[in-house]
Amino acid sequence: MEMLYNGVAWFEIPVLDFDRAKKFYSTIYDYDMPEMSMGPVKMGILLHDRDKGGIGGAIVHGESYVPSKTGAKVYLNAGNDLSVVLDRVEAAGGKVIIGKTAVGVMGNIAIIEDTEGNNVSLHSVN
C-alpha cells in the first residue's frame, strides 16, 4: 500500500435545511459559502485551499443524506485557535457539546452540534 499524504480526501456533512445549515457554517467561519448542485444534490462548499493541497468538504442536502450524532467523526480545521470559531457557535444556532480541550502535542479539539443535529468536531494547533 502506498503511503498517502492525507487520510481524508473529501467529506460531506448531511443537512435537512440547506439554508439554515449554510447560514450556520457561514456565520461560524465568517465567509459567504459557495453553492453548487450535482444533479438533485445541493452542496455548500466549506473553506479550503484546493490549489495548495487543502482537503475540502461540503454541507450536502439530498435524498440519501441524513444528519446524525452517531455517524462518522469529522474534524473541521478551526485555524490557529479554535476559540475564534467556537465562540460563534451558539450565536449561530448551534451548541457546544465539549469546549476547547487540549489533546497533547496534537493541539486542541472541541465538539459542537450544528443546526441540523450533526455532532461535528473542531481542531486547531493552539
C-alpha positions as CSV (number, residue, x, y, z in Angstrom):
1,M,0.0,0.0,0.0
2,E,1.3,3.4,-0.9
3,M,1.7,6.0,1.9
4,L,-1.0,8.6,1.4
5,Y,-0.3,12.3,2.1
6,N,-3.7,12.8,3.7
7,G,-6.1,10.4,5.4
8,V,-9.1,12.3,4.2
9,A,-9.8,13.2,0.5
10,W,-13.3,14.9,0.9
11,F,-16.1,14.9,3.5
12,E,-19.8,15.6,3.4
13,I,-22.0,16.8,6.3
14,P,-25.7,15.9,5.7
15,V,-28.2,18.6,6.2
16,L,-32.0,18.7,6.2
17,D,-32.5,22.5,5.9
18,F,-29.8,23.7,3.5
19,D,-30.4,27.4,4.0
20,R,-30.2,27.1,7.8
21,A,-27.1,25.0,7.7
22,K,-25.4,27.3,5.2
23,K,-26.1,30.3,7.4
24,F,-24.7,28.4,10.5
25,Y,-21.4,27.4,8.8
26,S,-21.1,30.8,7.0
27,T,-21.5,32.5,10.4
28,I,-19.1,30.4,12.5
29,Y,-16.4,30.6,9.7
30,D,-17.3,34.2,8.8
31,Y,-17.5,33.8,5.0
32,D,-20.0,33.5,2.2
33,M,-20.4,29.8,1.4
34,P,-20.4,29.0,-2.3
35,E,-23.1,26.6,-3.5
36,M,-23.2,24.0,-6.3
37,S,-25.6,21.3,-7.4
38,M,-24.7,17.8,-8.6
39,G,-28.0,16.5,-10.0
40,P,-30.6,16.5,-7.2
41,V,-27.9,17.1,-4.5
42,K,-27.3,20.6,-3.3
43,M,-23.8,21.3,-1.8
44,G,-22.3,24.2,0.2
45,I,-18.6,24.2,-0.1
46,L,-16.6,24.6,3.2
47,L,-13.4,26.7,3.3
48,H,-10.2,25.1,1.9
49,D,-7.3,25.9,-0.4
50,R,-7.5,23.2,-3.1
51,D,-4.7,24.7,-5.1
52,K,-2.3,24.2,-2.2
53,G,-3.4,20.7,-1.5
54,G,-6.1,21.6,1.0
55,I,-8.8,18.9,1.7
56,G,-12.3,20.0,1.0
57,G,-15.8,19.2,2.2
58,A,-19.3,20.3,1.9
59,I,-22.7,20.5,3.6
60,V,-25.0,18.4,1.5
61,H,-28.7,18.2,1.0
62,G,-30.2,15.3,-0.9
63,E,-32.3,12.1,-0.6
64,S,-29.7,9.9,0.9
65,Y,-28.2,12.4,3.3
66,V,-29.4,12.2,6.9
67,P,-27.9,14.2,9.8
68,S,-26.6,12.1,12.7
69,K,-24.9,12.4,16.1
70,T,-23.5,8.9,15.7
71,G,-22.1,8.9,12.2
72,A,-18.5,9.3,11.1
73,K,-16.5,11.8,13.1
74,V,-15.3,14.8,11.1
75,Y,-12.8,17.2,12.4
76,L,-13.1,20.6,10.8
77,N,-10.0,22.8,10.7
78,A,-10.6,25.8,13.0
79,G,-7.4,27.7,12.2
80,N,-4.7,28.5,14.7
81,D,-7.1,28.9,17.7
82,L,-10.4,27.2,17.6
83,S,-11.8,29.6,20.2
84,V,-12.5,32.1,17.4
85,V,-14.8,29.6,15.6
86,L,-16.1,28.1,18.8
87,D,-17.2,31.5,20.2
88,R,-19.6,31.9,17.2
89,V,-21.3,28.6,17.5
90,E,-24.2,29.3,19.9
91,A,-25.0,32.7,18.4
92,A,-25.3,30.9,15.0
93,G,-27.8,28.4,16.5
94,G,-25.6,25.5,17.4
95,K,-24.5,24.0,20.7
96,V,-21.1,23.5,22.2
97,I,-21.0,19.9,23.4
98,I,-17.4,19.8,24.6
99,G,-15.5,23.0,24.8
100,K,-11.9,23.6,23.8
101,T,-9.9,20.6,25.1
102,A,-6.1,20.1,24.8
103,V,-5.0,16.8,23.2
104,G,-1.3,17.0,23.9
105,V,1.1,17.8,21.1
106,M,-1.8,17.4,18.6
107,G,-3.4,20.8,19.7
108,N,-7.0,21.3,20.8
109,I,-10.4,19.9,19.9
110,A,-14.0,20.8,20.6
111,I,-17.3,19.1,19.7
112,I,-20.3,21.1,18.6
113,E,-23.8,20.3,17.4
114,D,-24.7,22.1,14.3
115,T,-28.2,23.4,13.4
116,E,-29.0,20.1,11.7
117,G,-28.3,17.8,14.6
118,N,-24.8,16.7,13.5
119,N,-22.1,16.4,16.0
120,V,-19.0,17.9,14.4
121,S,-15.5,18.2,15.9
122,L,-13.2,21.2,15.5
123,H,-9.4,21.1,15.6
124,S,-6.7,23.7,16.0
125,V,-3.0,23.5,16.6
126,N,-3.4,26.1,19.5
